[in-house]
C-alpha cells in the first residue's frame, strides 16, 4: 500500500482547542423547544443508542413535543438496560399523553443485526425522524470480530453508513408528503484529524499502529462521517430524506466512553467533568436538528442550533479527492447489500 501523493498529512485549517471547548461549555445553553412551537402528534421517531445519555434525553424532548411513538435501540443482550430505559422514559413523561416507547435490538458491529433491524423498520407505517446516535470508542486497538475492520472505523463509519443507506428506500416508499429527517450525531473532534492516508484506505486503517491514539481515531471516524454525508447528499435529494450532521458538543452523562479503561479512561472522565455540558442540554441540539429548520439542512452541519461550516478539509481539493476515494471503497465494502444500487435509485 502506497501513501497517496496528495493526501499525506492532511489536517484542517483550524483545530478544536481546549479553549474552544471551554468557550462552548460556558456559552448560553440552547433553549428547549416549546410545544407551542412544534407539535409532533402522530409522529414516529427512531433513536439509535437511545437508552441513556444524549439519545435518552432527546427522546424525552420529543415526547414533550407530543411525539406519538419512539423506538430506541441497544445491543441485544442488554434487555435489562433497555427495559430500564423504557420505564424511565415512561415515568419521565407520564402515560397520560398516550406515548409509546419500544426497544429494538441493534448491534452496529454486526451486519446481520443491522439488516434484521432494517427488516423490522419496514413494518412501520411511517418514520418521521431518525437520530443516528450510536457510536463507539475503544481505548485499545480492537478488530471487529465479524468484519475484521478496526472496530471504531466499523461502528462509527461503515455500519452507520450501511444503516443509513438501507433505510433510504423505506423512507422514500413510506413518505407521506414530508421527507424524513435523518440526523447524524457528530463531534467537535471531527476537526482535529491528522492521520496520513494510504490506499486502499480501509486496509490501511485496519492495520494495528505502533502507537494507538484512540482520540485521533475517533476524530478520524467523525470526519469520515462528514465526508459520507457530503457524498450521499450529492446523490440523494432532500425529497427522499433530509440528512444532516449535528454536533451536540462534548457532553457528560453518556455511555460513549464506556469501553475506555485505565489511565485514558480516568483522564477522559476528568476532562469531561471540566469542559463538558450535560447530556440533557446537549440533546437539545439533536432535537433542534430533527424538528426545526427546513430542507436547507440537507448535507449540512449544525452546531449551537445554527448552520456552521463542516470540517475545513471538506472544502478543499484534497478533501474532495479523499471523499471520492472513500465513497468508492465504502460502496465496494457494502456491495453484498446492494448499497450502490440503493443510493442510485434514490436519484431517479
Secondary structure, DSSP 8 states (H G I E B T S, - for coil): -EE-TTSTT---SS---HHHHHHHHHS-------TTT---TT-EEEETTTTSHHHHHHHHHHHHTT-SEEEEEE-TT-HHHHHHHHHHHHHHH-GGG--EEEEEE--TT-HHHHHHHHHHHTTSS---EEEE------SS--B-TTT-SBHHIIIIIIIHHHHHHHHHHHHHHT--SS-EEEEEEE-GGGG------EESHHHHHHS--SS--HHHHHHHHHHHHHHHHHHHHHHS-TTTEEEEEEE--SEES-STTTT--HHHHHHHHHHHHHH-EEHHHHHHHHHHHHHSS-GGGTTEEEETTEEE---GGGGSHHHHHHHHHHHHHHHHHTGGGTHHHHHHHHT-
